[in-house]
Amino acid sequence: MAILRKSEIKKMGEEELRKKLDEFRVEIMKLNAQRYVGGSINPGRLRELRRTVARILTELNLRAGGERK
């Protein structure tokens, strides 16, 4: 249940990736705030958001001069 698949991330432009990255980070902060206040959250959603952020950051780093295997 990936929020954005790797193939979708590769097709996106850099500006669009940065915009999505900001959106996902805001959503993670909101979910964490809910969790700390004592509200119920979906832990699977939080996990997928964190993984998607990592995928986006990896793709941005590769585009900035990293190596692909």
Residue pairs with C-beta under 8 A, 6 or more apart in sequence:
1 44
1 48
2 48
2 51
2 52
3 24
3 48
3 49
3 52
4 20
4 52
4 55
4 56
6 55
9 17
9 55
9 56
9 59
10 59
12 20
14 60
14 63
17 56
17 59
17 60
18 60
20 56
21 53
21 56
21 57
21 60
24 49
24 52
24 53
24 56
25 53
27 49
28 46
28 49
28 50
28 53
31 41
31 45
31 46
31 49
32 46
34 40
34 41
35 41
35 46
62 68
